[in-house]
Amino acid sequence: MDSLYLLAFVASIPILFTIIMMAVFSLPAKKVMPFAWLISVVIAYFIWYVEVNHILASTIYGFLSAFNILIIIFGAVLILNTMKTSGAMTAINRGFSHISNDKRVQLIIIGWMFVSFIEGAAGFGTPAALAAPLLVGLGFPPLAAVMITLVMDSTSVSFGAVGTPIIGGISAVMQDIYSDQYGHDAWLSFIHEVSVWSALFHFIPGTLVPLIGLCMLIIYFGKKEQRFKHIAEIIPFAVFSGLAFTVPYVTTALLLGPEFPSLLGSIIGLIIIISATKYKILIPKSNWDLIPKNSWPDYWKSNEIISEEKNTDMPVWKAWIPYVLIALILIATRIPHLNIKEFLLNQKIEWTNILGTGINYSLPYLYLPGTIPFMLVALIMILIYKMPISKVKTAWIGTAKQLTGAAIALFFAVAMVQVMVQSEINLKGIDSMMIIMSTAASRIAGEAWILASPLIGVLGAFMSGSNTVSNILFAAFQYEVAQQVNLPPAIVLALQNVGGAIGNMICVHNVVAACAVVGLIGREGIIIRRNFIPVLIYSAIVSIIAMLVI
Protein backbone atom coordinates (compact mmCIF):
# COMPACT_ATOMS: atom_id res chain seq x y z
CA MET A 1 0.00 0.00 0.00
CA ASP A 2 1.18 3.54 -0.84
CA SER A 3 2.63 5.13 2.29
CA LEU A 4 0.46 8.25 1.75
CA TYR A 5 -2.76 6.26 1.97
CA LEU A 6 -1.50 4.25 4.92
CA LEU A 7 -0.56 7.46 6.76
CA ALA A 8 -3.93 8.99 5.85
CA PHE A 9 -5.75 6.00 7.34
CA VAL A 10 -3.68 6.14 10.53
CA ALA A 11 -4.26 9.92 10.79
CA SER A 12 -8.01 9.39 10.48
CA ILE A 13 -8.21 6.93 13.39
CA PRO A 14 -9.03 9.59 16.06
CA ILE A 15 -11.80 10.97 13.83
CA LEU A 16 -13.18 7.52 13.02
CA PHE A 17 -13.07 6.61 16.72
CA THR A 18 -15.00 9.80 17.61
CA ILE A 19 -17.64 9.22 14.93
CA ILE A 20 -18.15 5.53 15.76
CA MET A 21 -18.28 6.00 19.54
CA MET A 22 -20.65 8.99 19.42
CA ALA A 23 -22.78 8.33 16.35
CA VAL A 24 -22.97 4.52 16.42
CA PHE A 25 -22.73 3.68 20.13
CA SER A 26 -24.24 6.98 21.38
CA LEU A 27 -21.55 7.47 24.01
CA PRO A 28 -21.38 11.01 25.47
CA ALA A 29 -18.69 13.35 24.21
CA LYS A 30 -17.24 13.79 27.70
CA LYS A 31 -16.33 10.07 27.72
CA VAL A 32 -15.24 9.80 24.08
CA MET A 33 -13.08 12.88 23.57
CA PRO A 34 -10.38 12.15 26.23
CA PHE A 35 -9.69 8.79 24.55
CA ALA A 36 -9.77 10.37 21.07
CA TRP A 37 -7.18 12.92 22.25
CA LEU A 38 -5.01 10.12 23.69
CA ILE A 39 -5.15 8.22 20.39
CA SER A 40 -4.05 11.35 18.51
CA VAL A 41 -1.16 11.81 20.96
CA VAL A 42 0.02 8.20 20.50
CA ILE A 43 -0.12 8.54 16.71
CA ALA A 44 1.66 11.91 16.79
CA TYR A 45 4.50 10.53 18.91
CA PHE A 46 5.03 7.04 17.47
CA ILE A 47 4.06 7.56 13.80
CA TRP A 48 4.71 11.25 13.09
CA TYR A 49 7.69 11.51 15.48
CA VAL A 50 6.40 14.73 17.03
CA GLU A 51 8.51 15.72 20.04
CA VAL A 52 6.98 15.53 23.49
CA ASN A 53 7.21 19.26 24.21
CA HIS A 54 5.39 20.03 20.96
CA ILE A 55 2.60 17.57 21.82
CA LEU A 56 2.33 19.14 25.28
CA ALA A 57 2.28 22.65 23.81
CA SER A 58 -0.43 21.64 21.31
CA THR A 59 -2.49 20.14 24.12
CA ILE A 60 -2.07 23.20 26.33
CA TYR A 61 -3.05 25.44 23.44
CA GLY A 62 -6.10 23.23 22.81
CA PHE A 63 -7.18 23.44 26.46
CA LEU A 64 -6.75 27.21 26.48
CA SER A 65 -8.67 27.58 23.21
CA ALA A 66 -11.46 25.45 24.69
CA PHE A 67 -11.57 27.88 27.62
CA ASN A 68 -12.34 30.65 25.11
CA ILE A 69 -15.27 28.58 23.82
CA LEU A 70 -16.46 27.84 27.36
CA ILE A 71 -16.65 31.55 28.11
CA ILE A 72 -19.09 31.91 25.20
CA ILE A 73 -21.14 28.92 26.40
CA PHE A 74 -21.15 30.18 30.00
CA GLY A 75 -22.48 33.55 28.86
CA ALA A 76 -25.24 31.98 26.73
CA VAL A 77 -26.32 29.65 29.55
CA LEU A 78 -26.19 32.51 32.05
CA ILE A 79 -28.53 34.63 29.88
CA LEU A 80 -30.97 31.70 29.73
CA ASN A 81 -30.85 31.00 33.46
CA THR A 82 -31.17 34.67 34.38
CA MET A 83 -34.21 34.97 32.13
CA LYS A 84 -35.72 31.89 33.74
CA THR A 85 -35.25 33.00 37.32
CA SER A 86 -36.47 36.54 36.55
CA GLY A 87 -39.65 35.40 34.79
CA ALA A 88 -38.62 36.94 31.45
CA MET A 89 -38.65 33.57 29.70
CA THR A 90 -42.24 32.95 30.79
CA ALA A 91 -43.26 36.34 29.41
CA ILE A 92 -41.52 35.66 26.07
CA ASN A 93 -43.27 32.33 25.71
CA ARG A 94 -46.58 34.07 26.38
CA GLY A 95 -45.75 36.59 23.65
CA PHE A 96 -44.94 33.95 21.05
CA SER A 97 -48.26 32.25 21.66
CA HIS A 98 -49.92 35.45 20.37
CA ILE A 99 -47.93 35.35 17.09
CA SER A 100 -48.77 31.74 16.34
CA ASN A 101 -49.63 28.62 18.29
CA ASP A 102 -48.42 26.46 15.40
CA LYS A 103 -45.14 24.85 16.40
CA ARG A 104 -44.06 24.75 12.75
CA VAL A 105 -44.33 28.53 12.43
CA GLN A 106 -42.59 29.07 15.78
CA LEU A 107 -39.70 26.88 14.59
CA ILE A 108 -39.23 28.94 11.42
CA ILE A 109 -39.29 32.29 13.24
CA ILE A 110 -36.85 31.26 15.99
CA GLY A 111 -34.92 28.31 14.55
CA TRP A 112 -34.43 29.78 11.09
CA MET A 113 -34.66 33.58 11.15
CA PHE A 114 -33.50 34.35 14.70
CA VAL A 115 -30.68 31.80 14.45
CA SER A 116 -29.52 33.26 11.12
CA PHE A 117 -29.50 36.76 12.60
CA ILE A 118 -27.36 35.73 15.59
CA GLU A 119 -25.05 33.80 13.26
CA GLY A 120 -24.65 36.84 11.04
CA ALA A 121 -23.85 39.06 14.03
CA ALA A 122 -21.81 36.77 16.30
CA GLY A 123 -21.36 33.20 15.03
CA PHE A 124 -18.95 30.91 16.91
CA GLY A 125 -21.56 28.56 18.34
CA THR A 126 -23.81 31.23 19.86
CA PRO A 127 -26.94 30.89 17.62
CA ALA A 128 -28.08 27.41 18.68
CA ALA A 129 -27.04 28.14 22.28
CA LEU A 130 -29.38 31.16 22.32
CA ALA A 131 -32.26 29.86 20.21
CA ALA A 132 -32.61 26.32 21.60
CA PRO A 133 -33.67 27.57 25.07
CA LEU A 134 -36.33 29.79 23.49
CA LEU A 135 -37.80 26.77 21.71
CA VAL A 136 -37.64 24.71 24.91
CA GLY A 137 -39.53 27.49 26.68
CA LEU A 138 -42.22 27.28 23.99
CA GLY A 139 -42.72 23.59 24.71
CA PHE A 140 -40.34 21.94 22.24
CA PRO A 141 -38.46 18.84 23.43
CA PRO A 142 -34.86 19.86 24.25
CA LEU A 143 -33.60 17.20 21.81
CA ALA A 144 -35.68 18.72 19.00
CA ALA A 145 -34.63 22.26 19.89
CA VAL A 146 -30.91 21.45 19.69
CA MET A 147 -31.04 19.09 16.72
CA ILE A 148 -33.08 21.34 14.44
CA THR A 149 -31.51 24.69 15.36
CA LEU A 150 -28.14 23.15 14.44
CA VAL A 151 -29.54 22.09 11.05
CA MET A 152 -30.98 25.54 10.46
CA ASP A 153 -27.74 27.21 11.57
CA SER A 154 -26.01 26.30 8.32
CA THR A 155 -26.72 28.57 5.33
CA SER A 156 -25.85 31.69 7.31
CA VAL A 157 -22.55 30.27 8.59
CA SER A 158 -20.50 31.00 5.45
CA PHE A 159 -20.96 34.72 6.17
CA GLY A 160 -21.29 34.42 9.95
CA ALA A 161 -19.82 36.85 12.47
CA VAL A 162 -19.90 39.67 9.92
CA GLY A 163 -18.08 37.66 7.23
CA THR A 164 -15.36 36.14 9.43
CA PRO A 165 -15.16 32.73 7.61
CA ILE A 166 -14.13 34.54 4.41
CA ILE A 167 -12.33 37.60 5.79
CA GLY A 168 -10.60 35.88 8.72
CA GLY A 169 -10.44 32.44 7.10
CA ILE A 170 -9.95 32.27 3.34
CA SER A 171 -8.65 35.82 2.97
CA ALA A 172 -6.18 35.54 5.84
CA VAL A 173 -4.65 32.38 4.37
CA MET A 174 -4.82 33.14 0.66
CA GLN A 175 -4.10 36.87 0.37
CA ASP A 176 -0.31 36.70 0.19
CA ILE A 177 -0.35 33.61 -2.03
CA TYR A 178 -2.74 35.15 -4.56
CA SER A 179 -1.52 38.76 -4.40
CA ASP A 180 2.09 37.76 -5.03
CA GLN A 181 0.97 35.86 -8.11
CA TYR A 182 -1.63 38.20 -9.63
CA GLY A 183 -1.55 41.53 -7.76
CA HIS A 184 -3.69 43.22 -5.11
CA ASP A 185 -6.52 44.37 -7.39
CA ALA A 186 -6.92 40.87 -8.78
CA TRP A 187 -7.02 39.58 -5.20
CA LEU A 188 -9.93 41.88 -4.26
CA SER A 189 -11.83 40.70 -7.32
CA PHE A 190 -11.04 37.06 -6.50
CA ILE A 191 -12.28 37.22 -2.89
CA HIS A 192 -15.49 38.90 -4.09
CA GLU A 193 -15.91 36.06 -6.59
CA VAL A 194 -15.49 33.50 -3.79
CA SER A 195 -18.15 35.34 -1.77
CA VAL A 196 -20.62 35.41 -4.64
CA TRP A 197 -20.15 31.73 -5.50
CA SER A 198 -20.54 30.82 -1.80
CA ALA A 199 -23.91 32.59 -1.71
CA LEU A 200 -25.04 31.11 -5.04
CA PHE A 201 -24.18 27.54 -3.98
CA HIS A 202 -26.22 28.07 -0.82
CA PHE A 203 -29.25 29.49 -2.64
CA ILE A 204 -31.17 26.30 -3.56
CA PRO A 205 -30.32 24.08 -0.55
CA GLY A 206 -30.53 27.08 1.79
CA THR A 207 -34.04 27.83 0.55
CA LEU A 208 -34.97 24.24 1.43
CA VAL A 209 -33.44 24.27 4.94
CA PRO A 210 -36.64 25.44 6.72
CA LEU A 211 -38.55 22.61 5.03
CA ILE A 212 -35.87 20.06 5.97
CA GLY A 213 -36.00 21.23 9.60
CA LEU A 214 -39.80 21.02 9.65
CA CYS A 215 -39.72 17.51 8.18
CA MET A 216 -37.37 16.43 10.96
CA LEU A 217 -39.64 18.02 13.58
CA ILE A 218 -42.81 16.38 12.28
CA ILE A 219 -41.27 12.95 11.58
CA TYR A 220 -39.23 12.60 14.77
CA PHE A 221 -41.36 14.53 17.27
CA GLY A 222 -44.92 14.61 15.92
CA LYS A 223 -47.77 12.17 16.05
CA LYS A 224 -47.57 9.33 13.55
CA GLU A 225 -51.01 10.09 12.12
CA GLN A 226 -51.18 12.30 9.01
CA ARG A 227 -47.46 13.17 9.00
CA PHE A 228 -47.36 13.74 5.25
CA LYS A 229 -50.45 15.95 5.41
CA HIS A 230 -48.84 18.13 8.07
CA ILE A 231 -45.67 18.38 5.99
CA ALA A 232 -47.50 19.08 2.71
CA GLU A 233 -49.62 21.92 4.09
CA ILE A 234 -46.56 23.79 5.48
CA ILE A 235 -44.44 23.47 2.30
CA PRO A 236 -45.53 26.81 0.76
CA PHE A 237 -44.76 28.76 3.95
CA ALA A 238 -41.46 26.88 4.49
CA VAL A 239 -40.19 27.60 0.96
CA PHE A 240 -41.39 31.20 1.22
CA SER A 241 -39.44 31.50 4.49
CA GLY A 242 -36.35 30.11 2.80
CA LEU A 243 -36.62 32.62 -0.04
CA ALA A 244 -37.27 35.49 2.39
CA PHE A 245 -33.72 34.89 3.66
CA THR A 246 -31.80 33.59 0.64
CA VAL A 247 -32.91 36.26 -1.89
CA PRO A 248 -31.58 39.24 0.14
CA TYR A 249 -28.66 37.00 1.22
CA VAL A 250 -27.47 36.43 -2.36
CA THR A 251 -28.25 40.00 -3.39
CA THR A 252 -26.17 41.38 -0.51
CA ALA A 253 -23.23 39.11 -1.41
CA LEU A 254 -23.37 40.40 -4.99
CA LEU A 255 -23.57 44.09 -4.05
CA LEU A 256 -21.81 44.47 -0.68
CA GLY A 257 -19.37 41.58 -0.27
CA PRO A 258 -18.92 39.04 2.55
CA GLU A 259 -19.66 41.08 5.69
CA PHE A 260 -23.44 41.44 5.59
CA PRO A 261 -25.27 38.68 3.62
CA SER A 262 -26.36 36.72 6.71
CA LEU A 263 -27.04 39.81 8.81
CA LEU A 264 -29.18 41.67 6.25
CA GLY A 265 -30.76 38.49 4.90
CA SER A 266 -32.03 37.55 8.36
CA ILE A 267 -33.23 41.05 9.31
CA ILE A 268 -35.17 41.46 6.05
CA GLY A 269 -36.42 37.87 6.26
CA LEU A 270 -37.56 38.25 9.87
CA ILE A 271 -39.63 41.33 9.00
CA ILE A 272 -41.19 39.52 6.02
CA ILE A 273 -42.00 36.31 7.94
CA ILE A 274 -43.48 38.00 11.03
CA SER A 275 -45.64 40.14 8.74
CA ALA A 276 -46.72 37.07 6.76
CA THR A 277 -47.58 35.28 9.99
CA LYS A 278 -49.57 38.24 11.27
CA TYR A 279 -51.66 38.41 8.09
CA LYS A 280 -51.79 34.59 7.77
CA ILE A 281 -50.11 34.53 4.34
CA LEU A 282 -49.46 30.88 3.35
CA ILE A 283 -50.11 29.82 6.97
CA PRO A 284 -51.97 26.47 7.28
CA LYS A 285 -55.55 26.83 8.55
CA SER A 286 -55.09 24.30 11.34
CA ASN A 287 -52.42 24.51 14.03
CA TRP A 288 -49.97 21.63 14.43
CA ASP A 289 -48.56 20.54 17.77
CA LEU A 290 -46.05 18.07 19.19
CA ILE A 291 -46.63 14.79 20.96
CA PRO A 292 -48.02 15.52 24.46
CA LYS A 293 -45.25 16.12 26.99
CA ASN A 294 -46.28 13.18 29.19
CA SER A 295 -45.56 10.87 26.22
CA TRP A 296 -41.99 12.06 25.62
CA PRO A 297 -39.28 9.40 26.03
CA ASP A 298 -36.56 10.26 28.53
CA TYR A 299 -33.88 10.89 25.93
CA TRP A 300 -35.91 13.83 24.57
CA LYS A 301 -35.84 15.56 27.92
CA SER A 302 -33.22 17.67 29.66
CA ASN A 303 -31.75 17.51 33.12
CA GLU A 304 -32.52 21.16 33.78
CA ILE A 305 -30.89 22.64 36.86
CA ILE A 306 -32.59 26.01 36.86
CA SER A 307 -36.35 26.12 37.42
CA GLU A 308 -38.38 28.73 35.60
CA GLU A 309 -40.26 31.49 37.42
CA LYS A 310 -43.87 30.91 36.35
CA ASN A 311 -45.60 33.65 38.34
CA THR A 312 -44.88 36.82 36.43
CA ASP A 313 -46.83 39.79 35.10
CA MET A 314 -43.80 41.11 33.20
CA PRO A 315 -44.79 42.78 29.90
CA VAL A 316 -43.50 41.05 26.78
CA TRP A 317 -41.56 44.10 25.56
CA LYS A 318 -39.62 44.19 28.82
CA ALA A 319 -38.82 40.47 28.62
CA TRP A 320 -37.25 40.99 25.18
CA ILE A 321 -34.89 43.75 26.35
CA PRO A 322 -31.93 41.32 26.89
CA TYR A 323 -32.12 39.98 23.33
CA VAL A 324 -32.49 43.48 21.89
CA LEU A 325 -29.44 44.58 23.88
CA ILE A 326 -27.50 41.50 22.74
CA ALA A 327 -28.34 42.18 19.08
CA LEU A 328 -27.45 45.89 19.29
CA ILE A 329 -24.19 45.26 21.15
CA LEU A 330 -23.18 42.47 18.76
CA ILE A 331 -23.74 44.69 15.74
CA ALA A 332 -21.93 47.65 17.33
CA THR A 333 -18.93 45.53 18.32
CA ARG A 334 -18.64 43.59 15.04
CA ILE A 335 -18.76 46.38 12.46
CA PRO A 336 -15.14 47.51 11.89
CA HIS A 337 -16.04 51.10 10.93
CA LEU A 338 -17.27 51.91 14.46
CA ASN A 339 -13.75 51.23 15.88
CA ILE A 340 -15.21 49.41 18.92
CA LYS A 341 -14.18 46.06 17.47
CA GLU A 342 -10.50 47.03 17.26
CA PHE A 343 -10.49 48.30 20.86
CA LEU A 344 -12.08 45.13 22.23
CA LEU A 345 -9.77 42.89 20.20
CA ASN A 346 -6.73 44.68 21.66
CA GLN A 347 -7.79 43.82 25.22
CA LYS A 348 -6.30 40.34 25.50
CA ILE A 349 -4.22 37.96 27.54
CA GLU A 350 -1.48 36.22 25.57
CA TRP A 351 0.92 33.32 25.98
CA THR A 352 3.43 33.46 23.16
CA ASN A 353 5.85 30.71 22.18
CA ILE A 354 4.31 28.04 24.44
CA LEU A 355 7.10 25.74 25.72
CA GLY A 356 9.39 27.25 23.09
CA THR A 357 7.42 25.74 20.19
CA GLY A 358 6.29 28.93 18.47
CA ILE A 359 2.62 28.20 19.30
CA ASN A 360 0.85 31.36 20.48
CA TYR A 361 -2.37 31.68 22.48
CA SER A 362 -4.60 34.72 22.84
CA LEU A 363 -7.65 35.37 25.01
CA PRO A 364 -9.54 38.46 23.74
CA TYR A 365 -11.59 38.49 26.92
CA LEU A 366 -13.77 41.48 26.00
CA TYR A 367 -14.37 40.51 22.36
CA LEU A 368 -15.68 37.02 23.12
CA PRO A 369 -19.53 37.08 23.00
CA GLY A 370 -19.55 35.30 26.37
CA THR A 371 -18.37 38.45 28.14
CA ILE A 372 -19.67 41.23 25.88
CA PRO A 373 -22.56 41.06 25.37
CA PHE A 374 -23.72 37.96 27.31
CA MET A 375 -22.28 38.47 30.82
CA LEU A 376 -22.66 42.23 30.51
CA VAL A 377 -26.34 41.91 29.62
CA ALA A 378 -26.85 39.36 32.42
CA LEU A 379 -25.59 41.99 34.90
CA ILE A 380 -27.80 44.68 33.35
CA MET A 381 -30.78 42.33 33.69
CA ILE A 382 -30.32 42.30 37.47
CA LEU A 383 -31.09 46.01 37.49
CA ILE A 384 -33.82 45.98 34.83
CA TYR A 385 -35.75 43.15 36.46
CA LYS A 386 -34.86 44.13 40.06
CA MET A 387 -33.79 40.58 40.81
CA PRO A 388 -33.16 39.55 44.43
CA ILE A 389 -29.66 38.30 45.26
CA SER A 390 -30.95 34.77 45.88
CA LYS A 391 -32.16 34.44 42.27
CA VAL A 392 -28.95 35.96 40.91
CA LYS A 393 -26.90 33.38 42.85
CA THR A 394 -29.16 30.58 41.60
CA ALA A 395 -28.54 31.63 37.98
CA TRP A 396 -24.75 32.07 38.24
CA ILE A 397 -23.96 29.04 40.42
CA GLY A 398 -26.36 26.82 38.49
CA THR A 399 -24.71 27.86 35.23
CA ALA A 400 -21.27 26.85 36.47
CA LYS A 401 -22.53 23.43 37.61
CA GLN A 402 -24.35 22.90 34.33
CA LEU A 403 -21.17 23.17 32.26
CA THR A 404 -19.02 20.49 33.92
CA GLY A 405 -19.68 17.80 31.31
CA ALA A 406 -19.34 20.22 28.41
CA ALA A 407 -15.99 21.45 29.72
CA ILE A 408 -14.46 17.96 29.72
CA ALA A 409 -15.65 17.27 26.17
CA LEU A 410 -14.48 20.61 24.82
CA PHE A 411 -11.05 20.58 26.45
CA PHE A 412 -10.14 17.25 24.91
CA ALA A 413 -11.90 17.80 21.56
CA VAL A 414 -9.99 21.02 20.86
CA ALA A 415 -6.75 19.51 22.19
CA MET A 416 -7.11 16.55 19.83
CA VAL A 417 -7.60 18.85 16.84
CA GLN A 418 -4.54 20.90 17.78
CA VAL A 419 -2.34 17.80 18.16
CA MET A 420 -3.40 16.76 14.65
CA VAL A 421 -2.92 20.22 13.14
CA GLN A 422 0.40 20.94 14.88
CA SER A 423 1.79 17.54 13.90
CA GLU A 424 3.34 19.24 10.86
CA ILE A 425 6.33 19.99 13.13
CA ASN A 426 7.89 16.52 13.28
CA LEU A 427 11.21 14.74 12.91
CA LYS A 428 10.07 12.92 9.76
CA GLY A 429 9.53 16.12 7.79
CA ILE A 430 6.06 15.10 6.59
CA ASP A 431 2.82 17.09 6.44
CA SER A 432 0.38 17.26 9.34
CA MET A 433 -2.26 14.60 9.87
CA MET A 434 -4.95 16.93 8.49
CA ILE A 435 -3.05 17.70 5.28
CA ILE A 436 -2.06 14.04 4.76
CA MET A 437 -5.72 13.01 4.96
CA SER A 438 -6.76 15.72 2.48
CA THR A 439 -3.93 14.97 0.05
CA ALA A 440 -4.89 11.30 -0.05
CA ALA A 441 -8.50 12.26 -0.66
CA SER A 442 -7.55 14.55 -3.58
CA ARG A 443 -5.50 11.82 -5.25
CA ILE A 444 -8.37 9.38 -4.99
CA ALA A 445 -10.93 11.90 -6.29
CA GLY A 446 -8.86 13.42 -9.14
CA GLU A 447 -11.04 15.50 -11.47
CA ALA A 448 -14.08 14.51 -9.42
CA TRP A 449 -12.68 16.73 -6.65
CA ILE A 450 -15.68 18.99 -7.15
CA LEU A 451 -17.69 16.31 -5.31
CA ALA A 452 -15.17 15.92 -2.50
CA SER A 453 -14.40 19.60 -1.97
CA PRO A 454 -17.45 20.43 0.20
CA LEU A 455 -16.83 17.32 2.31
CA ILE A 456 -13.34 18.59 3.19
CA GLY A 457 -15.02 21.72 4.52
CA VAL A 458 -17.48 19.55 6.45
CA LEU A 459 -14.61 17.55 7.95
CA GLY A 460 -12.76 20.70 9.01
CA ALA A 461 -15.83 22.14 10.72
CA PHE A 462 -16.73 18.80 12.34
CA MET A 463 -13.32 18.57 13.95
CA SER A 464 -12.58 22.22 14.74
CA GLY A 465 -16.09 23.50 15.49
CA SER A 466 -15.68 26.50 13.21
CA ASN A 467 -16.12 27.27 9.52
CA THR A 468 -13.43 29.93 9.91
CA VAL A 469 -10.95 27.39 11.29
CA SER A 470 -11.93 24.90 8.60
CA ASN A 471 -11.12 27.54 5.98
CA ILE A 472 -7.82 28.35 7.66
CA LEU A 473 -6.89 24.67 7.69
CA PHE A 474 -7.86 23.78 4.13
CA ALA A 475 -8.16 26.92 1.95
CA ALA A 476 -4.58 26.82 0.64
CA PHE A 477 -4.83 23.06 0.12
CA GLN A 478 -8.09 23.36 -1.82
CA TYR A 479 -6.56 26.11 -3.98
CA GLU A 480 -3.56 23.93 -4.85
CA VAL A 481 -5.74 20.94 -5.67
CA ALA A 482 -7.96 23.11 -7.90
CA GLN A 483 -4.92 24.19 -9.90
CA GLN A 484 -3.58 20.62 -10.15
CA VAL A 485 -6.84 19.19 -11.51
CA ASN A 486 -7.76 22.25 -13.63
CA LEU A 487 -10.81 23.41 -11.69
CA PRO A 488 -11.73 27.11 -11.14
CA PRO A 489 -10.05 28.06 -7.81
CA ALA A 490 -12.78 30.53 -6.81
CA ILE A 491 -15.45 27.85 -7.16
CA VAL A 492 -13.44 25.27 -5.22
CA LEU A 493 -12.74 27.74 -2.39
CA ALA A 494 -16.43 28.64 -2.34
CA LEU A 495 -17.25 24.92 -2.00
CA GLN A 496 -14.79 24.72 0.90
CA ASN A 497 -16.56 27.67 2.55
CA VAL A 498 -20.00 26.16 1.94
CA GLY A 499 -18.86 22.76 3.24
CA GLY A 500 -17.64 24.33 6.46
CA ALA A 501 -21.09 25.86 6.93
CA ILE A 502 -22.77 22.49 6.32
CA GLY A 503 -20.44 20.86 8.86
CA ASN A 504 -21.81 23.22 11.48
CA MET A 505 -24.81 20.89 11.77
CA ILE A 506 -22.70 18.11 13.27
CA CYS A 507 -19.53 19.74 14.62
CA VAL A 508 -18.69 18.38 18.06
CA HIS A 509 -18.12 21.78 19.69
CA ASN A 510 -21.48 23.27 18.71
CA VAL A 511 -23.39 20.09 19.55
CA VAL A 512 -21.81 19.96 23.00
CA ALA A 513 -22.39 23.69 23.54
CA ALA A 514 -26.06 23.58 22.56
CA CYS A 515 -26.64 20.42 24.62
CA ALA A 516 -25.06 22.07 27.65
CA VAL A 517 -27.40 25.06 27.42
CA VAL A 518 -30.57 22.93 27.63
CA GLY A 519 -29.22 20.16 29.86
CA LEU A 520 -28.76 17.43 27.26
CA ILE A 521 -25.15 16.44 27.98
CA GLY A 522 -24.70 12.81 26.96
CA ARG A 523 -27.13 12.96 24.01
CA GLU A 524 -24.62 14.31 21.48
CA GLY A 525 -24.36 11.02 19.58
CA ILE A 526 -28.01 10.80 18.56
CA ILE A 527 -27.93 14.44 17.38
CA ILE A 528 -24.84 13.89 15.22
CA ARG A 529 -26.30 10.66 13.81
CA ARG A 530 -29.61 12.24 12.82
CA ASN A 531 -28.11 15.50 11.55
CA PHE A 532 -25.73 13.57 9.30
CA ILE A 533 -28.67 12.97 6.94
CA PRO A 534 -29.29 16.68 6.14
CA VAL A 535 -25.49 17.12 5.91
CA LEU A 536 -25.38 14.57 3.09
CA ILE A 537 -28.46 16.04 1.38
CA TYR A 538 -27.09 19.59 1.51
CA SER A 539 -23.61 18.49 0.32
CA ALA A 540 -25.07 16.47 -2.56
CA ILE A 541 -27.19 19.39 -3.81
CA VAL A 542 -24.21 21.76 -3.64
CA SER A 543 -21.96 19.32 -5.52
CA ILE A 544 -24.55 18.78 -8.25
CA ILE A 545 -24.97 22.53 -8.71
CA ALA A 546 -21.17 22.96 -8.90
CA MET A 547 -20.87 20.21 -11.53
CA LEU A 548 -23.61 21.84 -13.63
CA VAL A 549 -21.89 25.22 -13.33
CA ILE A 550 -18.51 23.85 -14.43
Protein Blocks (a to p, Z undefined) as FASTA:
>chain_A
ZZklmmmmmmmmmmmmmmmmmmmnopafklmmmmmmmmmmmmmmmmnopafklmmmmmmm
mmmmmmmmmmmmmmmmmmmmmmmmnommmmmmmmmmmmpmcfklmmmmmmmmmmmmmmmm
ngnollmmmmmmmmmmnopafklmmmmmmmmmmmlmmmgghhllmmmmmmmmmmmmmmmm
nojklmmmmmmmmmmmmmmmmmmmmmmmmmmmmmmmmmmmmcfehklmmmmmmmmmmmmm
mmmmmmmmmmmmmmnojmlmmmmmmmmmmmmmmmmmmnopoiafbdcddddfklpcfklp
ccdfbdcdfbdcbdfklmmmmmmmmmmmmmmmmmmklommmmmmmmccddehihhlopac
dddfklpmklmmmlmmmmmmmmmnopafklmmmmmmmmmmmmmmmmmmmmmmmmmmmmmm
mmmpcfkopacfklmmmmmmmmmnmmmlmmmmmmmmmmmmmmnopaklmmmmmmmmmmmm
mmmnopafklmmmmmmmmmmmmmmmgmklmmmmmmmnopghilmmmmmmmmmmmmmmmmm
mmmmmmmmZZ
